[in-house]
Amino acid sequence: MSGMSIIIKKELKRVFGDKKLVFSMFILPAIIMIALYGLMGFAMGAMTSDIEEHENKVYIVNADDRLKAAITASEFDKNNDLTYMTESEYRAQEQKLSDEILNGDSQMIVYLDPEFEKKFTSYSAAGDAIPQLIISYNTTENYSSNTYSIFVAGTENKPGVVDAYRTMLLQERVGNLDILNVFDMQQNIIQKEEKAKSQFVAMMLPYMIIIMLFAGAMSAGVDAMAGEKERGTLASMLLSPIKRTSIASGKIIAMMILSGLSAIVYVVSMMIAMPVMSALGGENTPMAGGLGGLSLDLVQGLELGAIMLALVFLFVSIISFLAIRAKDTKAASSLISPVYIVVMVAGMLTMFMSGKDVPIYRYFIPVYGNAVAIKDICNGELLTSNFLASLAGTVLIAIVLTIGIAKSFDDEKVMFNA
């Protein structure tokens, strides 16, 4: 035990005694995360403001008085540059106007059937001709798509022009619009409030936690194993009176401490960065308000901590096993990179899960089962059996890898690159 504690102290002193390592492992990631999310929020806010404030160029062909009245009632003419055209004027430059939409020089063309009024007034039975309203816009241009959306569906405070126009025509045709209302529909939403509030967080948090934990373990593990092996300091350590199992165990525990601290830095940085992104990007920014939508009680907090600890143990074991069997840090990084991709994919799978219950055997799958368990914690739906299964599968694999690391330390060929 004394030998193991010596190794732990040595590893921690090696990291915390090096200002560059402390900066790169604990300070720089926090700065990058806050700056990155702040920049994302600023960019989102700037893009939203630009779209909302942009004066869109819209051509309206064969507009009747009702359509003009609907445009005025919806205030669509206040922030847009409208050009009213006759049928002959439109036909004379139809291709030019289409090219403008294609190139983003204008945003929309609203075309009324030249016989709109005739078809509308003469309609009497099924099968009669129905007048057409054709809207041309560009789905690949933000200005154009937003203009179409506002014209058709309106905004939070104003109805869309199409709805207002349709209402006018129906009012004229049937008189009392209540005759068309055969029933009233009301929404009665039944949901778990905590799940509704944390829905986006529950989708993103498992992936983010897994990536942060692996990144922390990788930054600490490669140098502690392959780095010291490459520099020859590990060989000197093996010749000391300390048992090799104590050296291996001490290094693993020290890396778990460092990885855990690194993960805490990432989580705290994320909690700071999300409100920054929200403040710069507006209320509609994803995860606005940071992790405020996530509310955990004591038991859920302990469950989340236990899962994170198990993941740290697993990731440190994986990275240490690969790093100790590599000849140098370059070879270790090459071995770890494919594992990193697999871990990313496993964490990402929870983003695309349906509402179907996950069978308990899947919780035994390392990383994936942990990600599902974290998502269940966010939603307040984690069963004790599933929680234990997620821990068991992860810890079991980590123990097997730890045994493999201990055996590698006893293998002279591995330790001395013979």
N, C-alpha and C positions, 0 to 999 in steps of 0.2 A: 504493500500500500504506500509506503514511504517513497519507493522508487517511482510509482505512478504519479504521486503528488509532485515529485521533482520535475518530471516530464511536463505535467500540466502547467506548473509555474514557469518552466522554461519557454514553453510555446506561447503562453500569454505574454510573458516579458518580451519575447522576440517581436510580437506584433505591436504591443502597446509601447514598446521602447523605440519603435521606428515611426517617426512622425509621418513619413511618406505613406506607410502602410495604413496608419490610423486615418489619414486624410482620404486615401483611396477606398478604404473599406467602409468607413462610417460617415464621413463628412461629405465627400464628393457625391455619393449616391443621393443624399438628401437634397443637396443643391440642385442636382440634375433633375430629380423628380419634381420638385417645387417649380423650377424654372420651366420644365417641359409642360407640365399641366397648366401653368400660368400662361405660357405661350399658346397652348391649345385653346384655353378659354378666351384669350384676347383675339385669336384668329376666328373662333366661332362667333364671338360678339361682333367683330368687324364685318364678317360675312353677312350675318343676319341684318345688321344695321344698313349695310350697303344695299341688300335686296329690298328692304322695306322703304328706303329713301330714294331708290332709283326711279326716275321718271320713265315709264315704259311707253313705247310707241305702238299704238294699236290702230289698225284700220278696220272700219265698220262699214260694210257694204249693204246698200238697200235698207237702211234702218228706217223703221216707221216711227210714228210718234210714241207708241207704247214703249218700244225699246229705248228710245231716248229718255222717256220718263222713268223707266226702270233704272237706267244708268244714273240719272240724277238722284233718284231715291236711294240708291245704294252708294252714292258718293264715289263711284268708280272714276268719274271724270276729274276728281280733285287732284289726284297724284299721278295721272297718266295723260300722255299726249295723244288725244283721239283725233283721227282724220276720217270724216264721213265721206263716202264715195258712192257714186251711182254705179249701175251695172256696166254702162259703157266705159266709164273711167277705170273701173276695176279690170275689165277684159283687156283694155289697152295696155296695161302694165302688170298683168297677172304673174308672168314669169319673174319679173323684177321684184315684186313683192314677196314671192315665195323664196327667192334667193336671199332677200333681206332677213327673213325668218331663219333660214338655214345658216346664215353667217352671223346671226345674233345682232344685226343692225336694227331690227324691229322685233317685237315680241309676240304679236298675235294678229290674226285676221279673223274677223267675225263676219260671216256671210249669210245673209238671209235669202231664201228662195225668192227670186223676182216675182213669183206668183204666190207669195206667202199669204197676202190678204185674200186673194181669190179662193185659194184652197181652204183657208181658215173659215171663211164665211159660208162656203158651199158644202162643207163637211156635214153629213147628216146620218150616215150609217157606216157600219163596218165595211171596209173595202174601199171607201172613198180615199182619194189622195190626201196625204198628210204633208203639210208644209215642212221644209227642212231648215234647220239652223246648223250651219257648219262652222266649227271653230278650228282654225289651223294654228298650231304652235309647235315649239321645239322642245321635246322632253329632255334633251341633253344640255339645255341652257337654263340656269337657275332663274334668271329674270323671266324667261318665257314661261317656265313651269309655274312659277309663283303667280304670274299674271293670270294664267288660265285658272288656277285654283281659286283665286279671289273672285274672278269673273263668274265662275260657276257656283262655288260653295260659299263665297263671302268670307268675312272675318268673324272674330268673336263678337264684335259689336254691330256689324252691318251684314245684312243678307246679301247673297250673291245676285248678280244681275239676272242670271238665268232663272232663278227661283222667283224673283220679283216679276219678271216678264211673264213667266208661266202663270203666276197668280192673277195677273191682270187679264190675260186671255181667258182663263177659266171663269173669272168673275163676269166677264162680258158674255161668255157662252151660256153659263148655267144660272147666273144671277146669285143665288144664295149658295155659297161654297160649303155651308154646313151639310148640304144634301150629299156631298161626296164623302163626308166623314162617317163611315158606317160603324166605327168603334173608336174608343180612346185607348191608347196603350201607355202603360206606366212601367217604369223600370223598378224592380225590387232586387237590389244587389245584395247577395248573401256571400260574404267573404270573410276571411281572417284578416283583421286589420293589420297585424304585424307582417303578414305575408304580402299584403298589398303595398305597404310602405317600403318593404325591403326587396321588392321583386327584382329591380335592376341590380342592386347590390348582391343579391343571392346568385345572380347569373355571372357577375364579374369577379366577385371576391375569391372564390375557390381558385380560379386560374391565377389571379394576381398573387395570392399567398404562396401557391406552389412555385411559381416562377421566382418570387423573391427569396424563398427559402433555398431553392436550388442554386441561385446565383450567389447567395451568401456562402453556401457550403463549397461551391466551386472556387470562389476567390480565396478561401482559407485552405482548402484541401490540397490543391495542386502543388503549391509551394511547400507546404508542410511535409509532403511525402516525396513526390518526384523532384521538387526543388532541392531539398536537403540531400536526397540521394545523388542528384547530379553534381552538387557542390562538394560532396564527400563528407559532409558533417554528420550524415546519418550513419556512415561506416564507423566513424569515431565513437558515436553514441553506442553502437552495438558492442564495442570492445570494452565498454564500462561495466562495472559490477551489477548494474541494473538488469533485471530479467527482461528478456525481449517481449514477453507478454505484457509486462508493465509499461514498456516503451510504446507498444502498439495501443494499449488501452488508454494510456495518458494522452497520446496524440489524438485519439478519437474523441475523448472527452473534451479536450481543449478546443478541438475544431467544432464540436457541438456548441460549446459556450460562445465561440466567436460567431458561428453561423446564426445562433439564436439572437445574439446582440445585433448582428447585421439585419436580421429580419425585423427586429423591433424598430430599428432605425427606418427601415422601409415603410413599415406600417404607420409609424408616427408621421413620417414625411407625407404619406398618402393622405392621412387625416387632415394635415395642414394644406396640402396641395389641392384637394377637392373643393373646399370653400373658396380658395383663390381662383380656381377655374370657374366656379359658379359666379363669383363676383364680377369677373372680367367677361364672362360669356353670357350671363343672363340666367333667368329662372328655368329656361328650357334646356340648359346644358345637361348632358347625361351625368347622373350622380350629383346633381346640384345639392349643395349643402353638405358635401362630403359623405361620411358614413352615418349621417344623422338619421337616415331611414332604418338603420340597424339598431335594434334594441335587444340586448342579451341579459338574461338573469344570471345569478351566480353559477347555477349548474351548467347552463349553456356556455358561459365563459370558461369554466373548468374543462368542459368537453372540447371546446375549440383549442385551448391551451394544450391539452393532452394530444390532440391530433397533430398540432404543429410540432410538438416535441417528438412524436413518433416519426413525422416526416423528416425532421432534422436528423434524427438517428439514421434513417434510411438513406438520405442523400449523402451524409457524411460517409456512411459505410460504402456506398456505391463508388463515390469519388475516390475515397482512400484505397479501395481495392484495386481500382483501375490505375490510380496514380503510382501505387507501390510496385505494380508489376510492369510499369513503363520504364524505359531506360532514362528518359529525361522529360522535362516539362512539355516540350513540343509533342512528343509521342503521347503523353498523358492527355493533353488537350484534344488530340486527334481521336483518342478512345472515348473521351467524355462527350464530345460534340454530338454523336448520334443518340446517346442516352438523353442529352438535353432536349433534342427534338422529340423523342418519344414522351418525355415528361411533359413538354408543352402540349402535345396532342392530347395526352391523357387528361390534363387539366382543362383543356379547351372543350372536351366532349360534353361537359356539364352545361355549356352554353346552349346546346341544341337538344336538350332533353325535353320530351313531352311530359304531360302530367301523369303518365303511367307509372305505377309503383315499381321501384327497382327491386329485383329479387335479392335476398340476403346474400347469396353467394357472390354477387358482384362487389359487395362491400369488402370482401376479402382481397380483391385485386389491389395491389399497392398503387398508390397515387390516384388512380381513378376512383377507387372506393373511398379514399380520403376526401377527394373533391366533392363527391356526392354527399358525404357526411357533413362537410362544411356547408354545402348548399341547404341541406335539411336543417342545420342549426340556424341559419339565417331565416328560414321559413318557419321555425318553431315546430318542426315535424320529425326530428331525429328520434328514432326508437332506440332503447338501451341495447337491444340485440344487434342492431345495425352499427351502433357506435362501437361496441366491443369487437364486432367482426372487422371493422375498418382498422382498429388498432392491432388486432391479432395478425392479420395478413401482412401489415407493414412491418411490425416488430419482428415477426418470424423471419422474413427475408433479410432484415437488417442483422439479426443474430447470425444467420448463416454466412453472410458476407463478412461479419466481424471475425468469425472463426477462420474464414479464408484469409483474412488479413493477418491474423496471428500465425497461421501456418506459413504465410509468405515471409514473415519476419524470421522464421526458423529455416527458410530455404536460402542457402548461401548463394546459389546461382542467381536467384531473384534479387537479393539484397546487394550483391556486388556486380550485377550485370555480367556474370561470367558466361 
